[in-house]
Amino acid sequence: MIIFGPIPSRRLGRSLGINNIPPKVCSYSCIYCQIGATDSMSITRQEFFSSDDIFNEVKKKIKQLQKVNEKIDYLTFVPDGEPTLDINLGKTIDKLKSFGIKIAVITNASLIWKKEVQNDLMQADWVSVKIESTYENIWRKIDRPHGSLEFDKIITGIKEFASSFKGTLVTETMLVNSVNDNLESLSKTAQLIREINPSKSYILTPTRPPAEKSVKVPSEYLLNMAYQIYSSLLNNVELIVYNEGVDFSYSSDAEKELLSILSVHPMRKDAVEEFLLKANSGWKLIDDLKNMRVLQEIEYSGSTYFIKKI
């Protein structure tokens, strides 16, 4: 499903998600990924969906949401894999501008060393790039990149893009216990981000079920130290260690819309309950989908989550 949401985004308000990459085509196989391990590693850009198909799906969804007075703050490329693998990304962004809604792209930045990727991202209003560490060995451990990717080229590409991008650029650093949360790595990463000079730097922790069960959230002490280190070097830092809430949108078809969200975004049980209440639907829908082996129930960090099986 190409379109999902709007979902409550911790950074973008009411975000209508655009899933322009099929599962699970990515240049990374991050240990904390909420969608699971990557089974189709790639750094080759190609067409997955036509720009016209994405445009028409967004147009249809916007009309549905207008009928129920649902607000959209951003059209956000946040797919099942790395969005810049879509060779039509720039063309699609250009088409979507006609809706007059800001456009965001959340990228792992693995292909940003390619000039054509930089050009595509230039058309967005808001871009998030991922910087987990300045140490290549830590990058390989946490992001598990495609074997052909070169760490130094990615960092250089981020700096080049940042120097020319006219929109809002933010960075995000996902901290994983005993992987990239030591003080030396945090200090070096913050120093690099200062060179990039983003509008905002986000420090995140895994709040949804990760690809690897060994992934844990860093201690409160280290999270506080991370925030202090970043804040001493950067102007605008936000620590995100909470879930986004339960206010997911519903407009027409409970099963279809729920599955479109769960295919890219695991939901806590209370969020699913709230969604079903909005849709005037009952828990039987969840039981039926579980019995059909469409949904999977997972316990993580004291909460129950539901995800769509790929």
Secondary structure as a PSIPRED ss2 file (coil, helix, strand):
# PSIPRED VFORMAT (PSIPRED V4.0)

   1 M C   1.000  0.000  0.000
   2 I C   1.000  0.000  0.000
   3 I E   0.000  0.000  1.000
   4 F E   0.000  0.000  1.000
   5 G E   0.000  0.000  1.000
   6 P E   0.000  0.000  1.000
   7 I E   0.000  0.000  1.000
   8 P E   0.000  0.000  1.000
   9 S E   0.000  0.000  1.000
  10 R C   1.000  0.000  0.000
  11 R C   1.000  0.000  0.000
  12 L C   1.000  0.000  0.000
  13 G E   0.000  0.000  1.000
  14 R E   0.000  0.000  1.000
  15 S E   0.000  0.000  1.000
  16 L E   0.000  0.000  1.000
  17 G E   0.000  0.000  1.000
  18 I E   0.000  0.000  1.000
  19 N C   1.000  0.000  0.000
  20 N C   1.000  0.000  0.000
  21 I C   1.000  0.000  0.000
  22 P C   1.000  0.000  0.000
  23 P C   1.000  0.000  0.000
  24 K C   1.000  0.000  0.000
  25 V E   0.000  0.000  1.000
  26 C E   0.000  0.000  1.000
  27 S C   1.000  0.000  0.000
  28 Y E   0.000  0.000  1.000
  29 S C   1.000  0.000  0.000
  30 C C   1.000  0.000  0.000
  31 I C   1.000  0.000  0.000
  32 Y C   1.000  0.000  0.000
  33 C C   1.000  0.000  0.000
  34 Q C   1.000  0.000  0.000
  35 I C   1.000  0.000  0.000
  36 G C   1.000  0.000  0.000
  37 A C   1.000  0.000  0.000
  38 T C   1.000  0.000  0.000
  39 D C   1.000  0.000  0.000
  40 S E   0.000  0.000  1.000
  41 M E   0.000  0.000  1.000
  42 S C   1.000  0.000  0.000
  43 I C   1.000  0.000  0.000
  44 T C   1.000  0.000  0.000
  45 R C   1.000  0.000  0.000
  46 Q E   0.000  0.000  1.000
  47 E C   1.000  0.000  0.000
  48 F C   1.000  0.000  0.000
  49 F C   1.000  0.000  0.000
  50 S C   1.000  0.000  0.000
  51 S H   0.000  1.000  0.000
  52 D H   0.000  1.000  0.000
  53 D H   0.000  1.000  0.000
  54 I H   0.000  1.000  0.000
  55 F H   0.000  1.000  0.000
  56 N H   0.000  1.000  0.000
  57 E H   0.000  1.000  0.000
  58 V H   0.000  1.000  0.000
  59 K H   0.000  1.000  0.000
  60 K H   0.000  1.000  0.000
  61 K H   0.000  1.000  0.000
  62 I H   0.000  1.000  0.000
  63 K H   0.000  1.000  0.000
  64 Q H   0.000  1.000  0.000
  65 L H   0.000  1.000  0.000
  66 Q H   0.000  1.000  0.000
  67 K H   0.000  1.000  0.000
  68 V C   1.000  0.000  0.000
  69 N C   1.000  0.000  0.000
  70 E C   1.000  0.000  0.000
  71 K C   1.000  0.000  0.000
  72 I C   1.000  0.000  0.000
  73 D C   1.000  0.000  0.000
  74 Y E   0.000  0.000  1.000
  75 L E   0.000  0.000  1.000
  76 T E   0.000  0.000  1.000
  77 F E   0.000  0.000  1.000
  78 V C   1.000  0.000  0.000
  79 P C   1.000  0.000  0.000
  80 D C   1.000  0.000  0.000
  81 G C   1.000  0.000  0.000
  82 E C   1.000  0.000  0.000
  83 P H   0.000  1.000  0.000
  84 T H   0.000  1.000  0.000
  85 L H   0.000  1.000  0.000
  86 D E   0.000  0.000  1.000
  87 I C   1.000  0.000  0.000
  88 N C   1.000  0.000  0.000
  89 L H   0.000  1.000  0.000
  90 G H   0.000  1.000  0.000
  91 K H   0.000  1.000  0.000
  92 T H   0.000  1.000  0.000
  93 I H   0.000  1.000  0.000
  94 D H   0.000  1.000  0.000
  95 K H   0.000  1.000  0.000
  96 L H   0.000  1.000  0.000
  97 K H   0.000  1.000  0.000
  98 S H   0.000  1.000  0.000
  99 F H   0.000  1.000  0.000
 100 G C   1.000  0.000  0.000
 101 I C   1.000  0.000  0.000
 102 K E   0.000  0.000  1.000
 103 I E   0.000  0.000  1.000
 104 A E   0.000  0.000  1.000
 105 V E   0.000  0.000  1.000
 106 I E   0.000  0.000  1.000
 107 T E   0.000  0.000  1.000
 108 N C   1.000  0.000  0.000
 109 A C   1.000  0.000  0.000
 110 S C   1.000  0.000  0.000
 111 L C   1.000  0.000  0.000
 112 I C   1.000  0.000  0.000
 113 W C   1.000  0.000  0.000
 114 K C   1.000  0.000  0.000
 115 K H   0.000  1.000  0.000
 116 E H   0.000  1.000  0.000
 117 V H   0.000  1.000  0.000
 118 Q H   0.000  1.000  0.000
 119 N H   0.000  1.000  0.000
 120 D H   0.000  1.000  0.000
 121 L H   0.000  1.000  0.000
 122 M H   0.000  1.000  0.000
 123 Q C   1.000  0.000  0.000
 124 A C   1.000  0.000  0.000
 125 D C   1.000  0.000  0.000
 126 W E   0.000  0.000  1.000
 127 V E   0.000  0.000  1.000
 128 S E   0.000  0.000  1.000
 129 V E   0.000  0.000  1.000
 130 K E   0.000  0.000  1.000
 131 I C   1.000  0.000  0.000
 132 E C   1.000  0.000  0.000
 133 S C   1.000  0.000  0.000
 134 T C   1.000  0.000  0.000
 135 Y C   1.000  0.000  0.000
 136 E H   0.000  1.000  0.000
 137 N H   0.000  1.000  0.000
 138 I H   0.000  1.000  0.000
 139 W H   0.000  1.000  0.000
 140 R H   0.000  1.000  0.000
 141 K H   0.000  1.000  0.000
 142 I H   0.000  1.000  0.000
 143 D H   0.000  1.000  0.000
 144 R C   1.000  0.000  0.000
 145 P E   0.000  0.000  1.000
 146 H C   1.000  0.000  0.000
 147 G C   1.000  0.000  0.000
 148 S C   1.000  0.000  0.000
 149 L C   1.000  0.000  0.000
 150 E C   1.000  0.000  0.000
 151 F H   0.000  1.000  0.000
 152 D H   0.000  1.000  0.000
 153 K H   0.000  1.000  0.000
 154 I H   0.000  1.000  0.000
 155 I H   0.000  1.000  0.000
 156 T H   0.000  1.000  0.000
 157 G H   0.000  1.000  0.000
 158 I H   0.000  1.000  0.000
 159 K H   0.000  1.000  0.000
 160 E H   0.000  1.000  0.000
 161 F H   0.000  1.000  0.000
 162 A H   0.000  1.000  0.000
 163 S H   0.000  1.000  0.000
 164 S H   0.000  1.000  0.000
 165 F C   1.000  0.000  0.000
 166 K C   1.000  0.000  0.000
 167 G C   1.000  0.000  0.000
 168 T E   0.000  0.000  1.000
 169 L E   0.000  0.000  1.000
 170 V E   0.000  0.000  1.000
 171 T E   0.000  0.000  1.000
 172 E E   0.000  0.000  1.000
 173 T E   0.000  0.000  1.000
 174 M E   0.000  0.000  1.000
 175 L C   1.000  0.000  0.000
 176 V C   1.000  0.000  0.000
 177 N C   1.000  0.000  0.000
 178 S C   1.000  0.000  0.000
 179 V C   1.000  0.000  0.000
 180 N C   1.000  0.000  0.000
 181 D C   1.000  0.000  0.000
 182 N C   1.000  0.000  0.000
 183 L H   0.000  1.000  0.000
 184 E H   0.000  1.000  0.000
 185 S H   0.000  1.000  0.000
 186 L H   0.000  1.000  0.000
 187 S H   0.000  1.000  0.000
 188 K H   0.000  1.000  0.000
 189 T H   0.000  1.000  0.000
 190 A H   0.000  1.000  0.000
 191 Q H   0.000  1.000  0.000
 192 L H   0.000  1.000  0.000
 193 I H   0.000  1.000  0.000
 194 R H   0.000  1.000  0.000
 195 E H   0.000  1.000  0.000
 196 I H   0.000  1.000  0.000
 197 N C   1.000  0.000  0.000
 198 P C   1.000  0.000  0.000
 199 S C   1.000  0.000  0.000
 200 K E   0.000  0.000  1.000
 201 S E   0.000  0.000  1.000
 202 Y E   0.000  0.000  1.000
 203 I E   0.000  0.000  1.000
 204 L E   0.000  0.000  1.000
 205 T C   1.000  0.000  0.000
 206 P C   1.000  0.000  0.000
 207 T C   1.000  0.000  0.000
 208 R C   1.000  0.000  0.000
 209 P C   1.000  0.000  0.000
 210 P C   1.000  0.000  0.000
 211 A C   1.000  0.000  0.000
 212 E C   1.000  0.000  0.000
 213 K C   1.000  0.000  0.000
 214 S C   1.000  0.000  0.000
 215 V C   1.000  0.000  0.000
 216 K C   1.000  0.000  0.000
 217 V C   1.000  0.000  0.000
 218 P C   1.000  0.000  0.000
 219 S C   1.000  0.000  0.000
 220 E H   0.000  1.000  0.000
 221 Y H   0.000  1.000  0.000
 222 L H   0.000  1.000  0.000
 223 L H   0.000  1.000  0.000
 224 N H   0.000  1.000  0.000
 225 M H   0.000  1.000  0.000
 226 A H   0.000  1.000  0.000
 227 Y H   0.000  1.000  0.000
 228 Q H   0.000  1.000  0.000
 229 I H   0.000  1.000  0.000
 230 Y H   0.000  1.000  0.000
 231 S H   0.000  1.000  0.000
 232 S H   0.000  1.000  0.000
 233 L H   0.000  1.000  0.000
 234 L C   1.000  0.000  0.000
 235 N C   1.000  0.000  0.000
 236 N C   1.000  0.000  0.000
 237 V E   0.000  0.000  1.000
 238 E E   0.000  0.000  1.000
 239 L E   0.000  0.000  1.000
 240 I E   0.000  0.000  1.000
 241 V C   1.000  0.000  0.000
 242 Y C   1.000  0.000  0.000
 243 N C   1.000  0.000  0.000
 244 E C   1.000  0.000  0.000
 245 G C   1.000  0.000  0.000
 246 V C   1.000  0.000  0.000
 247 D C   1.000  0.000  0.000
 248 F C   1.000  0.000  0.000
 249 S C   1.000  0.000  0.000
 250 Y C   1.000  0.000  0.000
 251 S C   1.000  0.000  0.000
 252 S C   1.000  0.000  0.000
 253 D C   1.000  0.000  0.000
 254 A H   0.000  1.000  0.000
 255 E H   0.000  1.000  0.000
 256 K H   0.000  1.000  0.000
 257 E H   0.000  1.000  0.000
 258 L H   0.000  1.000  0.000
 259 L H   0.000  1.000  0.000
 260 S H   0.000  1.000  0.000
 261 I H   0.000  1.000  0.000
 262 L H   0.000  1.000  0.000
 263 S C   1.000  0.000  0.000
 264 V C   1.000  0.000  0.000
 265 H C   1.000  0.000  0.000
 266 P C   1.000  0.000  0.000
 267 M E   0.000  0.000  1.000
 268 R E   0.000  0.000  1.000
 269 K H   0.000  1.000  0.000
 270 D H   0.000  1.000  0.000
 271 A H   0.000  1.000  0.000
 272 V H   0.000  1.000  0.000
 273 E H   0.000  1.000  0.000
 274 E H   0.000  1.000  0.000
 275 F H   0.000  1.000  0.000
 276 L H   0.000  1.000  0.000
 277 L H   0.000  1.000  0.000
 278 K H   0.000  1.000  0.000
 279 A C   1.000  0.000  0.000
 280 N C   1.000  0.000  0.000
 281 S C   1.000  0.000  0.000
 282 G C   1.000  0.000  0.000
 283 W C   1.000  0.000  0.000
 284 K H   0.000  1.000  0.000
 285 L H   0.000  1.000  0.000
 286 I H   0.000  1.000  0.000
 287 D H   0.000  1.000  0.000
 288 D H   0.000  1.000  0.000
 289 L H   0.000  1.000  0.000
 290 K H   0.000  1.000  0.000
 291 N H   0.000  1.000  0.000
 292 M C   1.000  0.000  0.000
 293 R C   1.000  0.000  0.000
 294 V C   1.000  0.000  0.000
 295 L E   0.000  0.000  1.000
 296 Q E   0.000  0.000  1.000
 297 E E   0.000  0.000  1.000
 298 I E   0.000  0.000  1.000
 299 E E   0.000  0.000  1.000
 300 Y E   0.000  0.000  1.000
 301 S C   1.000  0.000  0.000
 302 G C   1.000  0.000  0.000
 303 S E   0.000  0.000  1.000
 304 T E   0.000  0.000  1.000
 305 Y E   0.000  0.000  1.000
 306 F E   0.000  0.000  1.000
 307 I E   0.000  0.000  1.000
 308 K E   0.000  0.000  1.000
 309 K C   1.000  0.000  0.000
 310 I C   1.000  0.000  0.000
